[in-house]
Amino acid sequence: LTVGGATVDLRRGHVPAPYVNTCTGCGENDLSYGPHEEGYSPEDEAAYAEREARTAAQAHAETCRAMPAPQER
């Protein structure tokens, strides 16, 4: 959640980007991928991508605080 009240929503995407973050304030999208390396099961790749997506969403919310979305009336 940004100071301006916008959220950075995390939702399941489609392969090859299993997670998509979307800021409801500025509209920026970020795609998170699994490591796609040998030795990772599909479940491990999904868990990795989710951790990366959550980290990216939090980082974006922190940098977007100074730029809250204008309120529509």
C-alpha positions in Angstrom: 0.0 0.0 0.0 1.4 3.4 -1.0 1.0 6.5 1.2 -1.4 7.9 -1.4 -3.7 4.9 -0.9 -2.9 3.0 -4.1 -2.1 -0.7 -4.0 0.3 -2.8 -5.9 -1.7 -5.8 -6.7 -0.1 -9.2 -7.2 -1.9 -11.7 -9.4 -1.1 -14.9 -11.1 0.0 -14.5 -14.7 0.6 -17.0 -17.5 3.8 -18.9 -18.3 6.5 -17.7 -18.7 5.7 -15.0 -16.2 3.7 -16.6 -13.4 3.1 -13.4 -11.5 2.2 -9.8 -12.5 2.3 -6.8 -10.2 0.2 -3.8 -11.1 0.3 -0.5 -9.3 -3.2 1.0 -9.1 -1.6 4.5 -8.7 0.8 4.9 -11.6 -0.2 1.8 -13.6 3.3 0.3 -13.8 3.4 -3.5 -14.4 6.1 -5.8 -13.3 6.5 -9.5 -14.4 8.1 -12.1 -12.2 9.6 -15.2 -13.5 10.9 -18.5 -12.0 14.6 -19.3 -12.2 14.2 -21.7 -15.2 17.2 -23.7 -14.2 17.8 -27.4 -14.0 17.0 -28.9 -10.6 13.9 -26.7 -9.9 10.5 -28.4 -10.0 7.6 -26.4 -11.3 6.4 -25.9 -7.7 9.9 -24.6 -6.7 9.8 -22.2 -9.7 6.4 -20.9 -8.8 7.5 -20.4 -5.2 10.6 -18.5 -6.3 8.5 -16.3 -8.7 6.1 -15.5 -5.9 8.9 -14.4 -3.6 10.4 -12.3 -6.3 7.0 -10.8 -7.1 6.2 -9.9 -3.5 9.7 -8.3 -3.1 9.2 -6.3 -6.3 5.7 -5.2 -5.3 6.9 -3.9 -1.9 9.9 -2.1 -3.5 7.6 -0.4 -6.0 5.1 0.7 -3.3 8.0 2.2 -1.3 9.2 4.3 -4.3 5.7 5.3 -5.5 4.8 6.9 -2.1 5.9 10.3 -3.2 3.7 10.1 -6.3 0.2 9.3 -5.2 -2.4 8.9 -7.9 -4.8 11.9 -8.3 -8.2 11.3 -6.9 -11.0 11.1 -9.6 -14.3 12.8 -8.8 
